Amino acid sequence: MNIIFISRFYPPDTGGGGIAAYIRYAALSLTNAGHKVRVVSAMGQDSKPEQIVDGVEVFRIQPWFVSYFWRRLPLIGRQMRLIQDVFYALQVRNTLLRISHFNRPDIVEYADIDAEGIFHPKYLCLQVIKLHTPHVILRKYYTKKQVPYAQTGIEWLEAMTIHRAAGISSPSQNLAREIESAMQISPERIQYIPNFIDTDAWSAGKVEEQPLSVLYVGRLDGIKGASVFAEAIPTIALAFPQAKFIFLGADRADKQGGSQKETLLRSLEQNGLQEKVHFYGHNSPEVFLSFYRQAAVFVLPSFFENCPFTLLEAMSCAKACVVSRSGGMPEMLTDGESGLFFTPGNAEELAQKVIDLLQDEQKRRQLGLAARQRAEQEYSLQVGGQKTLAFYKSVLEQEKT
């Protein structure tokens, strides 16, 4: 099969988040299975317009840059993101037509975010959409200061793109239900295909865990619950004075538009805990893997997730995971068997779950091994690639009938 993935986020040049990770693993899995895979993405600072990486042809687009002056103008400034997205979608269409002139694809898959497929040429081939988390869901969790652009137009374009697609897949059943309700889409139109990961690359390895190390991985923003983890730290530190707490992820704006990292640091300093907490920012996959392997407990206190790669990485590394009962995460772990859950936003409950695990090495090991087994059985490259390919074939067959 001839497949093209389209998203401005693709590693290593543009993106280390969930969308970039998904497309990388999907492209790798399908390429390894003998299919032709190409990727159209945005150009980073040191990108080449065209290159082949791990057998995948990657085509990069130079996005239109909007200066700070235009973004600060009254009224029109808040619409510049929408204008950028429309212009970029036109660039995507032109690039797709160019690379398909002598090599027609069977399927083109777009990410839902920013409606990059709004101008997809239907006569070329079928268009499918992979749901990640469109703006209609994201806006519930961010203030206007955190999102300094108008979202209504972007939401409309994203909904139009999703409705027009020949097929839609979702990494979690929870996200599928959210989209069905928000966009009035029939449940039978959305197929459930969890995200997947290279479980061989992400593994426990031979690194010994640091018994009192608690790891948070994710952006430092409201939806990820970084402040909930920070609020839980004093209680954990009181029970385990030697414990070390690690934040691994890029800084983001807090609710007032300032630095979330600085807000967290001020809170920790008031409790005299700044020496026990370490912020390492966003980093390379090798650094992430090292921290996963050393951690005794992994926490993910998000208020919403679909099928997060950070949790898949921790599971694959056989870590004991304490996660909020939100979004698609309850679909990924079984409470008390392969992980522990707490109520979203409840810092005291989170703290107690972590304390229980720091006190019980055997329980940590049991939960970690069960999580690893689940990752291998349900979220490996082979399993994910087979489900994705079956989805494409079903869309093609349906179009013939």
C-alpha positions as CSV (number, residue, x, y, z in Angstrom):
1,M,0.0,0.0,0.0
2,N,1.1,3.6,-0.7
3,I,0.5,5.8,2.3
4,I,1.2,9.5,3.0
5,F,1.1,11.0,6.5
6,I,0.6,14.7,6.8
7,S,1.3,16.8,9.9
8,R,3.5,19.7,10.6
9,F,4.8,17.8,13.6
10,Y,7.4,15.2,12.8
11,P,10.7,14.4,14.6
12,P,13.4,15.3,14.9
13,D,12.9,18.7,13.3
14,T,9.4,19.8,14.2
15,G,8.0,18.2,17.3
16,G,8.6,15.9,20.2
17,G,4.9,15.6,21.2
18,G,2.3,13.0,20.8
19,I,1.4,13.7,17.2
20,A,5.0,13.5,16.1
21,A,5.5,10.3,18.0
22,Y,2.5,8.7,16.5
23,I,3.4,9.5,12.9
24,R,7.0,8.3,13.5
25,Y,5.9,5.0,14.9
26,A,3.1,4.5,12.3
27,A,5.5,5.3,9.5
28,L,8.2,3.0,10.9
29,S,5.7,0.1,11.5
30,L,4.2,0.3,8.0
31,T,7.6,0.7,6.3
32,N,8.9,-2.4,8.2
33,A,5.8,-4.3,6.9
34,G,6.8,-3.5,3.3
35,H,4.5,-0.6,2.5
36,K,5.6,2.6,0.9
37,V,5.4,5.5,3.3
38,R,5.9,9.2,2.8
39,V,5.5,12.1,5.3
40,V,4.7,15.8,4.6
41,S,5.7,18.0,7.5
42,A,6.8,21.5,8.4
43,M,10.4,22.6,8.0
44,G,12.5,23.2,11.1
45,Q,15.5,25.4,11.5
46,D,18.0,22.9,10.0
47,S,15.6,20.9,7.9
48,K,16.3,19.7,4.4
49,P,13.4,20.1,1.9
50,E,13.5,16.4,1.1
51,Q,15.3,13.4,2.8
52,I,14.9,9.7,3.5
53,V,15.0,8.7,7.2
54,D,14.6,5.0,8.2
55,G,13.2,4.2,4.7
56,V,10.6,7.0,4.9
57,E,10.6,9.9,2.4
58,V,10.1,13.1,4.3
59,F,9.0,16.3,2.5
60,R,9.3,19.6,4.5
61,I,7.2,22.8,3.9
62,Q,8.4,26.2,5.0
63,P,5.5,27.7,6.9
64,W,4.5,31.3,6.5
65,F,6.0,33.3,9.3
66,V,3.8,36.0,11.0
67,S,5.8,38.8,12.7
68,Y,5.2,39.8,16.3
69,F,3.8,43.1,15.0
70,W,0.9,41.5,13.2
71,R,0.0,39.2,16.0
72,R,-0.3,42.2,18.4
73,L,-2.7,44.2,16.3
74,P,-6.2,44.6,17.7
75,L,-8.8,42.2,16.4
76,I,-6.9,40.9,13.4
77,G,-4.0,39.9,15.6
78,R,-6.1,37.2,17.2
79,Q,-7.0,35.9,13.7
80,M,-3.5,35.5,12.5
81,R,-3.3,31.8,13.7
82,L,-6.3,31.0,11.6
83,I,-4.8,32.8,8.5
84,Q,-1.6,30.9,9.0
85,D,-3.4,27.6,9.2
86,V,-5.4,28.3,6.0
87,F,-2.2,29.3,4.1
88,Y,-0.3,26.3,5.4
89,A,-3.2,24.0,4.3
90,L,-2.9,25.4,0.8
91,Q,0.9,24.6,0.9
92,V,0.1,21.1,2.0
93,R,-2.3,20.6,-0.9
94,N,0.3,21.9,-3.4
95,T,3.0,19.7,-2.0
96,L,0.8,16.6,-2.0
97,L,-0.1,17.1,-5.6
98,R,3.5,17.6,-6.5
99,I,4.8,14.4,-4.9
100,S,1.8,12.4,-6.1
101,H,2.2,13.3,-9.8
102,F,4.1,10.1,-10.7
103,N,3.4,8.2,-7.5
104,R,-0.3,8.2,-6.6
105,P,-1.1,7.3,-2.9
106,D,-3.8,4.9,-1.8
107,I,-4.4,6.7,1.4
108,V,-3.5,10.1,2.9
109,E,-3.8,10.4,6.7
110,Y,-4.0,13.9,8.3
111,A,-3.8,14.8,12.0
112,D,-7.0,16.6,13.1
113,I,-5.2,19.6,14.7
114,D,-5.2,22.8,12.6
115,A,-7.2,21.3,9.7
116,E,-4.3,20.7,7.4
117,G,-6.5,18.5,5.2
118,I,-9.2,21.1,4.6
119,F,-8.1,21.5,0.9
120,H,-7.5,17.8,0.3
121,P,-8.0,16.9,-3.4
122,K,-10.7,14.2,-3.2
123,Y,-10.0,13.1,-6.8
124,L,-6.5,12.1,-5.9
125,C,-7.2,9.5,-3.2
126,L,-9.1,8.8,0.0
127,Q,-8.5,11.0,3.0
128,V,-8.5,9.7,6.6
129,I,-8.2,11.6,9.9
130,K,-6.4,10.5,13.0
131,L,-7.9,12.2,16.1
132,H,-5.4,13.5,18.6
133,T,-7.2,16.3,20.4
134,P,-8.8,19.1,18.3
135,H,-9.4,22.7,19.6
136,V,-13.0,22.0,20.5
137,I,-11.7,19.8,23.3
138,L,-8.5,21.7,24.2
139,R,-10.4,25.0,24.8
140,K,-12.0,23.5,27.9
141,Y,-8.6,23.5,29.6
142,Y,-6.9,26.7,28.7
143,T,-7.5,30.4,29.5
144,K,-7.4,33.2,26.9
145,K,-4.0,34.3,28.2
146,Q,-2.7,30.8,27.6
147,V,-4.1,30.7,24.1
148,P,-3.7,34.2,22.6
149,Y,-5.6,33.6,19.4
150,A,-9.2,33.1,18.3
151,Q,-10.2,29.5,18.1
152,T,-13.7,29.6,16.6
153,G,-12.6,29.6,13.0
154,I,-10.0,26.9,13.6
155,E,-12.5,24.7,15.3
156,W,-14.9,25.1,12.4
157,L,-12.2,24.2,9.9
158,E,-11.2,21.2,12.0
159,A,-14.8,20.0,12.2
160,M,-15.2,20.4,8.4
161,T,-12.1,18.4,7.7
162,I,-13.1,15.6,10.1
163,H,-16.7,15.4,8.6
164,R,-15.3,15.2,5.0
165,A,-12.9,12.3,5.8
166,A,-13.6,8.9,4.3
167,G,-12.4,7.4,7.6
168,I,-11.8,8.5,11.2
169,S,-9.7,6.8,13.8
170,S,-9.3,7.6,17.5
171,P,-6.5,6.5,19.9
172,S,-9.0,6.2,22.8
173,Q,-12.7,5.4,23.1
174,N,-13.1,8.4,25.4
175,L,-11.9,10.8,22.8
176,A,-14.1,9.2,20.2
177,R,-17.2,9.8,22.5
178,E,-16.1,13.4,23.0
179,I,-15.8,14.1,19.3
180,E,-19.1,12.4,18.5
181,S,-20.8,14.7,21.0
182,A,-19.0,17.9,20.1
183,M,-19.1,17.5,16.3
184,Q,-22.3,15.4,15.9
185,I,-20.5,12.4,14.3
186,S,-22.1,9.0,14.2
187,P,-20.4,6.5,16.5
188,E,-19.9,3.9,13.7
189,R,-17.8,6.4,11.7
190,I,-14.9,6.4,14.3
191,Q,-12.7,3.4,14.6
192,Y,-10.7,2.8,17.8
193,I,-7.0,2.3,17.2
194,P,-4.8,3.0,20.2
195,N,-1.4,4.7,19.8
196,F,1.5,2.3,19.8
197,I,5.2,2.4,20.6
198,D,8.5,0.7,19.9
199,T,8.6,-1.6,23.0
200,D,12.1,-2.9,22.1
201,A,13.6,0.6,22.2
202,W,11.6,1.7,25.3
203,S,12.5,-0.9,27.9
204,A,13.7,-1.1,31.5
205,G,17.3,-2.0,30.3
206,K,19.9,-2.7,33.0
207,V,19.8,0.7,34.7
208,E,19.0,0.3,38.5
209,E,16.1,2.4,39.7
210,Q,16.7,5.2,42.3
211,P,14.4,4.0,45.1
212,L,13.0,7.4,46.0
213,S,12.8,9.1,42.6
214,V,9.4,10.3,41.4
215,L,9.1,11.3,37.7
216,Y,6.7,13.6,35.9
217,V,7.0,13.8,32.1
218,G,5.0,16.3,30.1
219,R,4.6,20.0,29.3
220,L,4.3,22.3,32.3
221,D,0.8,23.5,31.7
222,G,-2.6,23.3,33.2
223,I,-4.1,20.4,31.2
224,K,-1.1,18.1,32.2
225,G,-1.6,18.7,35.9
226,A,2.0,19.8,36.7
227,S,0.6,22.0,39.5
228,V,-1.2,19.0,41.0
229,F,2.0,17.0,41.2
230,A,3.8,20.1,42.7
231,E,1.0,20.3,45.3
232,A,1.5,16.7,46.2
233,I,5.2,16.9,46.7
234,P,5.2,18.4,50.3
235,T,3.2,15.5,51.6
236,I,5.4,12.9,49.8
237,A,8.6,14.7,51.0
238,L,7.3,14.7,54.6
239,A,7.0,10.9,54.5
240,F,10.3,10.5,52.5
241,P,12.7,13.3,53.2
242,Q,15.3,11.8,50.8
243,A,12.9,11.6,47.9
244,K,13.8,13.3,44.6
245,F,11.2,14.8,42.3
246,I,11.8,15.3,38.6
247,F,9.9,17.4,36.1
248,L,10.8,16.5,32.5
249,G,9.1,18.7,29.9
250,A,9.0,22.2,28.3
251,D,7.8,25.2,30.2
252,R,4.4,26.7,29.2
253,A,2.3,29.7,30.2
254,D,0.3,29.5,33.5
255,K,-3.3,30.8,33.7
256,Q,-2.0,34.4,33.9
257,G,0.2,34.1,30.9
258,G,3.5,33.8,32.9
259,S,5.9,31.0,33.3
260,Q,4.4,27.8,34.8
261,K,7.9,26.7,35.9
262,E,8.4,29.9,37.8
263,T,5.0,29.6,39.4
264,L,5.7,26.0,40.5
265,L,9.2,27.0,41.8
266,R,7.7,29.8,44.0
267,S,5.2,27.3,45.5
268,L,8.0,24.8,46.2
269,E,10.3,27.4,47.7
270,Q,7.6,28.4,50.2
271,N,7.7,24.8,51.5
272,G,11.6,24.7,51.4
273,L,11.6,22.0,48.8
274,Q,13.4,23.6,45.9
275,E,16.5,21.5,46.5
276,K,14.5,18.3,46.2
277,V,12.9,19.2,42.9
278,H,14.7,19.3,39.5
279,F,13.4,20.7,36.2
280,Y,15.1,19.4,33.1
281,G,13.0,20.9,30.3
282,H,12.4,19.1,27.0
283,N,15.1,16.8,25.9
284,S,16.2,14.1,23.6
285,P,14.5,10.6,23.6
286,E,17.8,9.2,25.0
287,V,17.6,11.5,28.0
288,F,13.9,10.7,28.5
289,L,14.6,7.0,28.4
290,S,17.4,7.4,31.0
291,F,15.0,9.1,33.4
292,Y,12.3,6.6,32.9
293,R,14.7,3.8,33.7
294,Q,15.9,5.4,36.9
295,A,12.5,6.4,38.3
296,A,10.9,4.4,41.1
297,V,7.4,5.9,40.3
298,F,6.0,7.6,37.3
299,V,3.1,10.1,37.7
300,L,0.8,11.5,35.1
301,P,-1.8,13.9,36.8
302,S,-3.4,15.2,33.6
303,F,-6.9,16.5,33.5
304,F,-7.3,15.2,30.0
305,E,-5.3,12.7,27.8
306,N,-6.3,10.6,24.8
307,C,-3.7,7.8,24.7
308,P,-0.6,9.5,26.0
309,F,2.8,8.4,24.7
310,T,4.4,9.4,28.1
311,L,2.3,6.7,29.7
312,L,3.1,4.2,27.0
313,E,6.8,4.9,27.5
314,A,6.6,4.5,31.2
315,M,4.6,1.2,30.8
316,S,7.1,-0.1,28.3
317,C,9.9,0.7,30.7
318,A,8.1,-1.4,33.4
319,K,7.5,1.5,35.7
320,A,4.9,1.7,38.5
321,C,2.5,4.3,37.2
322,V,0.2,6.6,39.2
323,V,-2.2,8.4,36.8
324,S,-5.4,10.4,37.0
325,R,-8.6,8.8,36.2
326,S,-9.2,11.0,33.1
327,G,-9.5,10.8,29.3
328,G,-8.4,7.5,27.8
329,M,-6.0,6.5,30.6
330,P,-8.4,4.1,32.3
331,E,-8.5,2.2,29.0
332,M,-4.8,1.7,29.2
333,L,-4.3,0.3,32.8
334,T,-6.2,-1.6,35.3
335,D,-6.3,0.0,38.7
336,G,-4.4,-2.1,41.3
337,E,-3.2,-4.6,38.7
338,S,-1.0,-2.6,36.2
339,G,-1.2,0.9,37.7
340,L,-2.8,3.1,40.3
341,F,-5.4,5.8,39.6
342,F,-6.4,8.9,41.5
343,T,-9.2,11.5,41.1
344,P,-8.1,14.3,38.7
345,G,-6.9,17.3,40.7
346,N,-6.8,15.5,44.0
347,A,-3.2,16.2,45.1
348,E,-3.6,14.4,48.5
349,E,-4.8,11.3,46.9
350,L,-1.9,11.4,44.4
351,A,0.5,11.9,47.3
352,Q,-0.8,8.9,49.2
353,K,-0.7,6.6,46.1
354,V,3.0,7.6,45.5
355,I,3.8,7.1,49.2
356,D,2.3,3.6,49.1
357,L,4.5,2.6,46.2
358,L,7.7,4.2,47.7
359,Q,7.0,2.0,50.8
360,D,6.5,-1.2,48.8
361,E,9.2,-2.3,46.4
362,Q,7.5,-5.5,45.6
363,K,4.3,-3.8,44.6
364,R,6.2,-1.3,42.4
365,R,7.8,-4.3,40.6
366,Q,4.5,-6.1,40.2
367,L,2.7,-3.1,38.8
368,G,5.7,-2.3,36.5
369,L,5.9,-5.8,35.1
370,A,2.1,-6.0,34.5
371,A,2.3,-2.6,32.7
372,R,5.2,-3.8,30.5
373,Q,3.2,-7.0,29.6
374,R,0.2,-4.9,28.6
375,A,2.4,-2.6,26.5
376,E,3.9,-5.6,24.6
377,Q,0.5,-7.2,24.0
378,E,-1.6,-4.2,23.1
379,Y,0.6,-1.2,22.2
380,S,3.6,-2.7,20.2
381,L,4.6,-1.5,16.7
382,Q,3.5,-4.8,15.2
383,V,0.0,-4.7,16.8
384,G,-0.5,-1.0,16.1
385,G,0.7,-1.4,12.5
386,Q,-1.7,-4.3,11.8
387,K,-4.7,-2.4,13.2
388,T,-3.8,0.7,11.2
389,L,-3.4,-1.2,8.0
390,A,-6.7,-3.0,8.6
391,F,-8.4,0.4,9.1
392,Y,-7.0,1.6,5.8
393,K,-8.2,-1.5,4.0
394,S,-11.7,-1.2,5.5
395,V,-11.9,2.4,4.3
396,L,-10.8,1.4,0.8
397,E,-13.3,-1.5,0.7
398,Q,-16.1,0.7,1.9
399,E,-15.5,3.2,-0.8
400,K,-15.8,0.5,-3.5
401,T,-19.3,-0.5,-2.3
